[in-house]
Amino acid sequence: MDTIELRRLARIENDNWWHRERREILSAELLRFSVPGNAVDIGAAAGGGSRVLADHGWQVTAIDLNPDAVALARAHGVEAYQGDARYLPLPPCEYDLALALDVLEHIEEDARAAAEITRVLKPGGTALVSVPCDMALWSAHDVALGRVRRYTRQALAELIEGAGLVLERVWSRGVLLRPFLRRLRHRTVRREDLAPLHPVPNEALRLAAALERRLPAGTWPGTWLFARARRPG
């Protein structure tokens, strides 16, 4: 993926319902902190998470395996380094917050990546992770996106706790959309399926996701899982 493609991805992220919803979730989680600190955005891609952190006053370091993603982050004034999530080019005990949003499902050695999250967090630091859930939803769409797995709640909890973190909360997202997305994605993926959504379905999905935020649906089966954990102090 070159810089032109990443800039295109950044434009898609600005409008795409899921990226917008993910930014809303991140913004809500940041309200838990009395003051901003140092954060690392692992697998920063086009930089949506990094920009949310910066907008809330955090000092951000972005990490991505793609050198073009690193260049794009730097062009936006974000400190960024090329690096593998399994071997982060960062010192230990440095960050108050570590993000790994839709990252771990792409990594065969996800336990190694989870251990790196623990290593770079300060004692008492927070990790925020998101992953697609439930292998019953596995489809050609996952393959096209380069995923190697989807997670159950138990598998995600075991991964996080096995890395030495204390799990505080796991919750579902995409509950209302699960039947629709399951039907949509259990087809052969066409090229246009990975292109930007038409504005009408994109807005409908955004509204459904916004509605879900108002419902006590965090324990229901969804399409994504979020987890918050902390490194013991």
Secondary structure by P-SEA (a helix, b strand, c coil): ccaaaaaaaaaaaaccaaaaaaaaaaaaaacccccccbbbbccccccaaaaaaaaaccbbbbbbccaaaaaaaaaaccccccccccccccccccccbbbbccccccccaaaaaaaaaaaaccccbbbbbbbbcccccccaaaaaacccccccaaaaaaaaaaacccccccccccccaaaaaaaaacccccccccccccaaaaaaaaaaaaaaaacccccccccbbbbbbbccc
